[in-house]
Amino acid sequence: MLCLFVAILMLDRSLVREFWGFTERNRKRWDLLENGVRVLFYGDKGVRLAGYIKNKYESREPVTEWIKNPTGYPLCITLDLVARNLCEKVNCERFFKELNCFCF
C-alpha cells in the first residue's frame, strides 16, 4: 500500500479543515493517490500529523487559508487525521523506506 509523505514548513490553517492541496507540477504523483492512502506530514521536528486520504478532487476555487496563492494548489485531498502532534523523535527517513512512501 502506498504512503504519502508531505513536507511542511509550518502547520497550515487548511489542515484544521483537514484538507491539503498540491500544484500542477505534482500531478503525476497526485494521480497515483487514492482513498485510504496513509499520509504523514513532517517538518523540521519530525512527523507532525498522520491520517488517511478520504477524497481526492481538483478545484480552481480560491481557498481562504492559502493567503499567498489562493488558487495555486488545485490538486486537493481531504483527510481523516488520526494523530496530531506526533513525537518529535520520529526518524522520517526510516519511515519513508519502511512504508513504501513517496514525497511531495
N, C-alpha and C positions, 0 to 999 in steps of 0.2 A: 504494500500500500504506500502511496506517495505521502510525503510530509512536506509542508511548505515552511521555510524559514523566512521571516521578514525582518530586515534590519531597520531599526527606528532610532532616530536621534533623541526623540522625546515622545512621551505618550500623547498622541494626537487626540483632540477632543472628539473626533469621529468615532474613536473606539468606545466612548461612553455609549454611543448608539449602536455599537457592535457592527460596524462596517468599515471597509478599507477599500482604497482604490489604487489602480496601477496605471501607468502611462502606456501609450500605444507601443512604445519601444519594448514592452514586456508581453506583447500579445501572444507570441508562440508559447511561452511558459503558462500564461493565463489560460490558453486554450486547453492545456493538459489538466487543469484543475476541475474537480467535480465535487458534488455534495459528499460530505463525510471525510474529506481530506483533513488530516491534522495540520494545525497552524501553530507555529511558535514565533512570537515576536521577541526579538532580542535587541539589546542596546549595549552601552559600554559597561554595564554592571551585570550582564548575563541575561538569561531568559526572563522576560517580564510578564508575558501573558501566554496562555495556551488555550486552545479551543479547536473547534471543527468548522468547516465551511457548511453553512446552511443553504446558501443560494449564491448563484453567480449570474450577473447581468451586466449589460452595457447601458450607460446613461450619459447623456451630454448635458443634463440639468446641472446648474450650479449647486455646490454644496457649501453651506454657510460656514462650516468648520474649517474648510480649506481656504483660508484668508488670502494667501499669496496667489493662488491659482485655482479658483473655484470650479473650473471646468476641465482642469488639466489631467484628471485621473478617471477616464471614462470606463475603465475595465474594473468593475466592482465586485466585491464579495460581501455577503453578510455572514456574521459569525455567531456561533454558540460558544461563548467563552466559558471555560470550566475552571480556570485558575487565573488569578491576578496577583501581581507582586510576588512572583516565584523567587526562590532562593537565589541570592546573588552569586553563589559559588558554582553554578552550573557551568560546565565546560561546553560551550556551543559547538566547537569543532568535533568533539566526541559524539554529541547528539546528531550532528549533521551526517557523520559517517554511519552510525548505527541505525538511524531511522530511515535511510534511503531518501533523504531530503534534497531539495534544491532551493537555492536562494533567489530572492528578488532584490 
